[in-house]
């Protein structure tokens, strides 16, 4: 398994396992099956509602427009799903892999768009041979689209110790302080937790101060909990409270 060591903007190293070539190919095949199922569904609808003569009397551009609209879900399949499901498609979910940024943060629409555009080269040309060669020869198992977007596909099948997750112990009667913590993503909170624990262990108060300020800037939360350490602890517990009870 290829290991990815990602250095975050907080200068914390996070290790991931890159998705294997086999997992990526199987994920792609599963997504292809979903697209085929969509095509069959369209065909069945045409037969049920007797739409065979839909194009009768239409000019060429109207026919092209109708076909294009019908084909949009297939054309933008990966772009739409990765954007909505934070780096996953149906195939990726089933294979337990996802797209992440190489800086450790959650990839955004622009990153998914770049990956989608490069699919024309990576996957469409030569039936995926170019993408396969690039993944095998890359040290981070990246295809051209990943290299251009600064992303990689990681495996979520790892056995992760609870200390390396975002989970925090909170009492059943816990009362949250900062509702705005829901502006953070799971990946944001994981980075905050790992950075926080490292800084506390090393008594790095400068990093703790920067981390607290970053949280306030991103979420709009004002520290009413006391020290930076107390503030970050409350933020982590609040996030767990809201995400576990939503």
TORBA-777576 format. One record per residue (C-alpha): x, y, z. Coordinates in nm, 4 decimals, decimal comma, always signed. Each point is the difference from the previous one (the first is absolute). Layout:
! TORBA-777576
+----------+----------+----------+
!       px !       py !       pz !
+----------+----------+----------+
!        X !        Y !        Z !
...
+----------+----------+----------+
***
This chain:
! TORBA-777576
+----------+----------+----------+
!       px !       py !       pz !
+----------+----------+----------+
!  +0,0000 !  +0,0000 !  +0,0000 !
!  +0,1270 !  +0,3478 !  -0,0899 !
!  +0,0138 !  +0,2311 !  +0,3008 !
!  -0,0727 !  +0,3717 !  -0,0389 !
!  +0,1556 !  +0,2365 !  +0,2527 !
!  -0,1839 !  +0,3330 !  -0,0156 !
!  +0,1374 !  +0,3094 !  +0,1680 !
!  -0,2864 !  +0,2314 !  +0,0954 !
!  +0,0098 !  +0,3788 !  +0,0176 !
!  +0,0377 !  -0,0429 !  +0,3786 !
!  +0,3254 !  -0,1904 !  -0,0733 !
!  -0,1456 !  -0,3306 !  +0,1180 !
!  +0,0743 !  -0,3226 !  -0,1858 !
!  -0,3001 !  -0,2257 !  -0,0674 !
!  +0,0470 !  -0,3447 !  -0,1496 !
!  -0,2505 !  -0,1565 !  -0,2392 !
!  -0,0014 !  -0,3158 !  -0,2084 !
!  -0,0439 !  +0,0702 !  -0,3694 !
!  -0,2813 !  -0,1905 !  -0,1684 !
!  +0,1344 !  -0,2986 !  -0,1913 !
!  -0,0209 !  -0,0245 !  -0,3772 !
!  -0,2407 !  -0,2914 !  +0,0413 !
!  -0,2357 !  +0,1988 !  +0,2231 !
!  +0,0026 !  +0,2913 !  -0,2436 !
!  -0,0735 !  -0,2238 !  -0,2989 !
!  -0,2811 !  -0,1813 !  +0,1825 !
!  -0,1446 !  +0,3338 !  +0,1102 !
!  +0,0083 !  +0,1195 !  -0,3600 !
!  -0,1714 !  -0,3195 !  -0,1171 !
!  -0,2736 !  +0,0386 !  +0,2616 !
!  -0,0583 !  +0,3580 !  -0,1126 !
!  -0,0192 !  -0,1245 !  -0,3597 !
!  -0,2686 !  -0,2488 !  +0,1067 !
!  -0,1983 !  +0,2868 !  +0,1533 !
!  +0,0223 !  +0,1906 !  -0,3290 !
!  -0,1098 !  -0,3083 !  -0,1943 !
!  -0,2933 !  -0,0408 !  +0,2402 !
!  -0,0981 !  +0,3619 !  -0,0719 !
!  +0,0106 !  -0,0694 !  -0,3746 !
!  -0,2210 !  -0,3075 !  +0,0444 !
!  -0,2437 !  +0,2036 !  +0,2095 !
!  -0,0246 !  +0,2655 !  -0,2733 !
!  -0,0605 !  -0,2723 !  -0,2601 !
!  -0,2748 !  -0,1591 !  +0,2129 !
!  -0,1699 !  +0,3378 !  +0,0471 !
!  +0,0088 !  +0,0589 !  -0,3761 !
!  -0,1632 !  -0,3397 !  -0,0569 !
!  -0,2634 !  +0,0396 !  +0,2737 !
!  -0,1146 !  +0,3418 !  -0,1147 !
!  +0,0429 !  -0,0779 !  -0,3711 !
!  +0,2486 !  +0,2814 !  -0,0579 !
!  +0,1694 !  -0,1652 !  -0,2998 !
!  -0,1302 !  +0,2757 !  -0,2262 !
!  +0,1232 !  +0,2779 !  +0,2292 !
!  +0,2335 !  +0,1361 !  -0,2671 !
!  -0,2528 !  -0,0012 !  -0,2841 !
!  -0,0329 !  +0,3444 !  -0,1548 !
!  +0,2888 !  +0,1501 !  +0,1980 !
!  +0,2999 !  +0,1674 !  -0,1597 !
!  +0,3542 !  -0,1252 !  +0,0562 !
!  +0,0865 !  +0,2530 !  +0,2737 !
!  -0,3144 !  -0,0827 !  +0,1984 !
!  +0,0850 !  -0,3700 !  -0,0138 !
!  +0,3560 !  +0,0712 !  +0,1177 !
!  -0,1345 !  +0,2160 !  +0,2844 !
!  -0,2369 !  -0,2736 !  +0,1221 !
!  +0,2699 !  -0,2680 !  -0,0145 !
!  +0,2412 !  +0,2311 !  +0,1864 !
!  -0,2505 !  +0,0612 !  +0,2817 !
!  -0,0652 !  -0,3731 !  +0,0355 !
!  +0,3739 !  -0,0653 !  +0,0097 !
!  +0,0848 !  +0,2681 !  +0,2594 !
!  -0,0171 !  -0,2349 !  +0,3038 !
!  +0,2512 !  -0,2309 !  -0,1689 !
!  +0,2216 !  +0,2809 !  -0,1261 !
!  +0,0285 !  +0,1764 !  +0,3363 !
!  -0,0350 !  -0,3147 !  +0,2143 !
!  +0,3324 !  +0,0158 !  +0,1865 !
!  +0,0081 !  +0,3803 !  +0,0281 !
!  -0,3458 !  +0,0213 !  +0,1573 !
!  +0,0421 !  -0,2924 !  +0,2370 !
!  +0,3496 !  +0,0904 !  +0,1199 !
!  -0,1147 !  +0,3568 !  +0,0641 !
!  -0,3092 !  -0,1074 !  +0,1953 !
!  +0,1578 !  -0,2940 !  +0,1852 !
!  +0,3363 !  +0,1578 !  +0,0921 !
!  +0,2206 !  -0,1913 !  -0,2404 !
!  -0,2022 !  -0,3156 !  -0,0523 !
!  -0,2202 !  -0,1538 !  -0,2674 !
!  -0,2183 !  -0,3086 !  +0,0408 !
!  +0,2923 !  -0,2154 !  -0,1132 !
!  +0,2437 !  +0,1721 !  +0,2359 !
!  -0,2404 !  -0,0371 !  +0,2922 !
!  -0,0372 !  -0,3720 !  -0,0643 !
!  +0,3776 !  -0,0411 !  -0,0264 !
!  +0,0543 !  +0,2254 !  +0,3051 !
!  +0,2306 !  +0,2503 !  -0,1692 !
!  -0,0238 !  +0,3781 !  -0,0384 !
!  +0,1724 !  +0,3039 !  -0,1500 !
!  +0,1975 !  +0,2310 !  +0,2287 !
!  +0,2323 !  +0,2961 !  -0,0480 !
!  +0,3698 !  -0,0581 !  +0,0519 !
!  +0,0006 !  +0,2772 !  +0,2617 !
!  -0,2354 !  -0,2079 !  +0,2156 !
!  -0,3064 !  +0,2175 !  -0,0553 !
!  -0,3259 !  -0,0988 !  -0,1660 !
!  +0,0126 !  +0,0411 !  -0,3775 !
!  -0,2317 !  +0,2628 !  -0,1484 !
!  -0,2097 !  +0,0319 !  -0,3146 !
!  +0,2908 !  +0,1487 !  -0,1954 !
!  +0,2148 !  -0,3029 !  +0,0814 !
!  -0,2742 !  -0,2421 !  -0,1051 !
!  -0,0512 !  +0,2011 !  -0,3203 !
!  +0,3687 !  -0,0303 !  -0,0922 !
!  -0,0087 !  -0,3743 !  +0,0659 !
!  -0,3151 !  -0,0294 !  -0,2130 !
!  +0,1505 !  +0,1936 !  -0,2908 !
!  +0,3102 !  -0,2204 !  +0,0001 !
!  -0,2193 !  -0,3116 !  -0,0206 !
!  -0,0089 !  +0,0664 !  -0,3751 !
!  +0,3715 !  -0,0836 !  -0,0062 !
!  +0,0350 !  -0,2407 !  +0,2923 !
!  -0,3007 !  -0,2227 !  -0,0590 !
!  -0,1700 !  +0,0752 !  -0,3316 !
!  +0,3155 !  -0,0202 !  -0,2147 !
!  +0,1199 !  -0,3568 !  -0,0473 !
!  -0,2693 !  -0,1421 !  +0,2303 !
!  +0,1810 !  +0,1191 !  +0,3120 !
!  +0,3478 !  -0,1210 !  -0,0959 !
!  +0,1529 !  +0,3462 !  +0,0480 !
!  -0,1546 !  +0,0354 !  +0,3456 !
!  +0,1128 !  -0,3505 !  +0,0983 !
!  +0,3583 !  +0,0601 !  -0,1111 !
!  +0,0086 !  +0,3321 !  +0,1853 !
!  -0,1367 !  -0,1498 !  +0,3224 !
!  +0,2447 !  -0,2913 !  -0,0048 !
!  +0,2995 !  +0,2245 !  -0,0723 !
!  -0,0979 !  +0,2700 !  +0,2529 !
!  +0,1473 !  -0,0112 !  +0,3504 !
!  -0,3397 !  +0,1057 !  +0,1381 !
!  -0,2188 !  -0,2130 !  -0,2282 !
!  -0,1261 !  +0,3104 !  -0,1823 !
!  -0,1412 !  +0,0273 !  -0,3484 !
!  +0,0568 !  +0,3178 !  -0,2032 !
!  -0,3200 !  +0,1560 !  +0,1360 !
!  +0,1206 !  -0,0531 !  +0,3579 !
!  +0,3379 !  +0,1535 !  -0,0770 !
!  -0,1620 !  +0,3064 !  -0,1584 !
!  -0,2476 !  +0,0445 !  +0,2870 !
!  +0,2461 !  -0,0801 !  +0,2783 !
!  -0,2137 !  -0,2912 !  +0,1180 !
!  +0,0356 !  -0,3688 !  +0,0731 !
!  -0,2396 !  -0,2867 !  +0,0641 !
!  +0,0370 !  -0,1627 !  +0,3407 !
!  -0,1341 !  -0,3210 !  +0,1472 !
!  -0,2443 !  +0,0225 !  +0,2904 !
!  +0,0487 !  -0,3661 !  +0,0898 !
!  +0,2796 !  +0,0668 !  +0,2482 !
!  -0,0329 !  -0,1183 !  +0,3576 !
!  +0,0166 !  +0,3336 !  +0,1781 !
!  +0,0506 !  +0,0328 !  +0,3724 !
!  -0,2601 !  +0,2136 !  +0,1751 !
!  +0,2760 !  +0,2419 !  +0,1052 !
!  +0,0537 !  +0,0860 !  -0,3672 !
!  -0,3632 !  +0,0870 !  -0,0671 !
!  -0,2088 !  +0,3075 !  +0,0766 !
!  -0,2021 !  -0,1866 !  +0,2642 !
!  -0,0109 !  +0,1639 !  +0,3442 !
!  -0,1498 !  -0,1361 !  +0,3199 !
!  -0,2966 !  +0,2130 !  +0,1046 !
!  -0,2538 !  -0,0578 !  +0,2746 !
!  -0,3652 !  -0,0609 !  -0,0817 !
!  -0,0911 !  +0,3247 !  +0,1762 !
!  +0,2639 !  +0,2052 !  -0,1831 !
!  -0,1138 !  +0,3511 !  -0,0993 !
!  +0,1717 !  +0,1463 !  -0,3092 !
!  +0,1326 !  +0,3557 !  -0,0086 !
!  +0,0749 !  +0,0749 !  -0,3651 !
!  -0,2682 !  -0,0979 !  -0,2586 !
!  +0,2127 !  +0,1489 !  -0,2776 !
!  +0,2433 !  -0,2935 !  +0,0219 !
!  -0,2165 !  -0,1738 !  -0,2612 !
!  +0,1696 !  +0,2246 !  -0,2568 !
!  +0,3006 !  -0,2296 !  +0,0359 !
!  +0,0303 !  -0,3285 !  -0,1890 !
!  +0,1084 !  -0,3328 !  +0,1460 !
!  +0,3366 !  +0,0448 !  -0,1684 !
!  +0,0415 !  +0,3495 !  +0,1492 !
!  -0,0737 !  -0,1327 !  +0,3483 !
!  +0,2383 !  -0,2921 !  -0,0413 !
!  +0,2803 !  +0,2389 !  -0,0916 !
!  -0,0909 !  +0,2278 !  +0,2915 !
!  +0,0005 !  -0,2954 !  +0,2406 !
!  +0,3345 !  -0,1348 !  -0,1160 !
!  +0,1612 !  +0,3447 !  -0,0019 !
!  -0,1471 !  +0,0775 !  +0,3434 !
!  +0,1214 !  -0,3224 !  +0,1589 !
!  +0,3498 !  +0,0442 !  -0,1436 !
!  +0,0197 !  +0,3633 !  +0,1165 !
!  -0,1236 !  -0,0850 !  +0,3519 !
!  +0,2537 !  -0,2825 !  +0,0271 !
!  +0,2819 !  +0,2317 !  -0,1088 !
!  -0,1380 !  +0,2961 !  +0,1973 !
!  +0,0018 !  +0,1981 !  -0,3233 !
!  -0,2169 !  +0,2947 !  +0,1056 !
!  +0,0710 !  +0,1946 !  -0,3205 !
!  -0,1550 !  -0,2763 !  -0,2122 !
!  -0,2941 !  -0,0248 !  +0,2406 !
!  -0,0603 !  +0,3735 !  -0,0361 !
!  +0,0191 !  -0,0177 !  -0,3807 !
!  -0,2315 !  -0,2998 !  -0,0045 !
!  -0,2576 !  +0,1730 !  +0,2219 !
!  +0,0128 !  +0,3112 !  -0,2194 !
!  -0,0414 !  -0,2109 !  -0,3141 !
!  -0,3080 !  -0,1700 !  +0,1435 !
!  -0,1495 !  +0,3380 !  +0,0893 !
!  +0,0719 !  +0,1385 !  -0,3474 !
!  -0,1523 !  -0,2977 !  -0,1847 !
!  -0,3081 !  -0,0428 !  +0,2193 !
!  -0,0622 !  +0,3471 !  +0,1379 !
!  +0,0107 !  -0,1370 !  +0,3567 !
!  +0,1220 !  +0,2314 !  +0,2764 !
!  +0,1966 !  -0,1649 !  +0,2794 !
!  -0,2052 !  +0,0157 !  +0,3200 !
!  +0,1567 !  -0,3079 !  +0,1579 !
!  +0,3216 !  +0,1495 !  +0,1391 !
!  +0,3412 !  -0,1088 !  -0,1246 !
!  +0,0733 !  -0,1155 !  -0,3537 !
!  +0,0303 !  -0,3545 !  +0,1335 !
!  -0,3392 !  +0,0128 !  +0,1703 !
!  -0,1566 !  +0,1572 !  -0,3086 !
!  +0,1261 !  -0,2701 !  -0,2382 !
!  -0,1069 !  -0,2787 !  +0,2358 !
!  -0,3533 !  +0,1420 !  +0,0106 !
!  -0,0062 !  +0,0365 !  -0,3799 !
!  +0,0954 !  -0,3661 !  -0,0447 !
!  -0,2628 !  -0,1189 !  +0,2472 !
!  -0,2666 !  +0,2272 !  -0,1498 !
!  +0,0693 !  -0,1321 !  -0,3488 !
!  -0,0388 !  -0,3569 !  +0,1235 !
!  -0,3227 !  +0,0926 !  +0,1808 !
!  -0,1616 !  +0,1547 !  -0,3075 !
!  +0,1171 !  -0,2624 !  -0,2503 !
!  -0,1045 !  -0,2897 !  +0,2239 !
!  -0,3446 !  +0,1483 !  +0,0623 !
!  -0,0871 !  +0,1238 !  -0,3492 !
+----------+----------+----------+
***
